[in-house]
Amino acid sequence: MFLRLALLVFLPAAVAAQQMDHSEHEMTVGTTGVVMNENRDTLPRGCTEVSRDHSFTIYAGREYADQQHGMMFGMSEHEVQVEPCSRVEITFVNEDGIRHQWMVHGLPKYLYPAGMFHIEAMGEQTQKGVFIVPPEDKTYLIHCDMAQHMEKGMRGQLVVGKGSGDLWSVPGISDDYYRFPYLSARSAYVAVFLALAGFLATFWLAGKRK
């Protein structure tokens, strides 16, 4: 009994501590926010030089929430397009009174621990960060990792080169929900018609038996 109680009390705390361990990340912490895994100079494998320098200013807050139902937060740019091997500077302007983040996932882990680049701006603050993208054509996820912020609209995509296809549920870019390709609209209408015909036939046969 005592062992079970101890596990219930201490195990969740241990798991949470492990999940929040950012010791492997390169962090810059200031009064305006945090930058993780900033990279100004080290080239990803396959890049011989920085192809171009990009600078983007991204605004975040309720004002930029998409008009779709359920959206609460948003960003001024839900899609960022850059050349392979380019250096990208992000100026992240948080116009809300709460914290927001601009995170990229799927970057090479040998250069970006956990495969991510991360900017967090405190409420009504501005935070800058720089990173260099790999040489491959690929689409990367951008989102805010604060609880429910991505689900409420803070989701985007970083398109390097030609990209690898739009991510799903990016406001203003792709559909809210993934639509399965194996069921076309025509097939759906046929399925509904057959189901309705079968339903009516059941009642017709039941009436004849009476």
FENBEL-V836116 format. One record per backbone hydrogen bond with DSSP energy under -0.5 kcal/mol. CO is the residue of the C=O (numbers start at 0). NH is the residue of the N-H. E is the energy in kcal/mol with one decimal. If there is no record, write none. Layout:
CO/NH/E  CO/NH/E
//
This chain:
0/4/-2.2  1/5/-2.3  2/6/-2.3  3/7/-2.3  4/8/-1.7  5/9/-3.0  6/10/-1.9  8/12/-0.5  9/13/-2.2  10/14/-2.5  11/15/-2.5  12/16/-2.2  13/17/-2.0  14/18/-2.3  15/19/-1.7  17/20/-1.1  19/21/-0.8  21/24/-1.4  24/26/-0.7  25/36/-3.3  27/34/-2.2  31/121/-2.7  32/29/-2.8  33/119/-3.0  34/27/-2.6  35/117/-1.8  43/46/-2.0  44/134/-0.5  48/50/-0.6  51/53/-0.5  51/86/-2.7  53/88/-2.4  55/57/-0.6  55/90/-2.9  56/58/-0.5  57/92/-3.0  58/75/-2.7  59/94/-2.8  60/63/-1.2  60/73/-1.0  61/64/-1.8  63/74/-0.5  67/70/-1.7  73/60/-2.3  77/156/-2.1  79/158/-3.1  81/160/-2.8  82/85/-1.4  84/50/-1.7  85/87/-0.5  85/132/-2.3  86/53/-3.4  86/88/-0.5  87/89/-0.5  87/130/-2.0  88/55/-2.8  88/90/-0.5  89/91/-0.7  89/128/-1.8  90/57/-2.5  90/92/-0.7  91/93/-0.7  91/126/-2.3  92/59/-2.7  92/94/-0.7  95/123/-2.0  99/120/-2.3  101/118/-1.7  102/142/-1.6  103/116/-1.7  104/140/-0.6  107/110/-1.2  107/111/-2.6  110/112/-0.5  111/114/-3.0  112/115/-1.3  114/105/-0.7  114/106/-2.4  116/103/-2.8  117/35/-2.8  118/101/-2.8  119/33/-2.3  120/99/-1.8  121/124/-1.6  124/93/-2.6  126/91/-3.1  128/89/-3.0  129/38/-2.7  130/87/-3.3  133/84/-1.5  135/137/-0.7  137/139/-0.5  137/159/-2.9  139/157/-2.6  140/104/-2.0  141/155/-3.3  142/102/-2.0  143/149/-0.6  145/148/-2.1  145/149/-0.6  147/151/-1.2  148/153/-2.5  149/152/-1.7  151/71/-2.7  151/72/-2.1  152/154/-1.8  153/143/-1.7  155/141/-2.4  156/79/-2.2  156/158/-0.6  157/139/-3.0  157/159/-0.7  158/81/-2.5  158/160/-0.6  159/137/-1.3  159/162/-2.0  166/169/-0.6  168/170/-0.6  169/172/-2.6  169/173/-2.2  174/168/-2.3  177/179/-0.6  179/182/-1.0  181/183/-0.6  183/187/-2.0  184/188/-2.1  185/189/-2.2  186/190/-2.3  187/191/-2.2  188/192/-2.5  189/193/-2.5  190/194/-2.1  191/195/-2.4  192/196/-2.7  193/197/-2.4  194/198/-2.0  195/199/-2.4  196/200/-2.4  197/201/-1.6  198/202/-1.4  199/203/-2.2  200/204/-2.4  201/205/-2.0  202/206/-2.0  203/207/-1.8  204/208/-1.7  205/209/-0.9
//
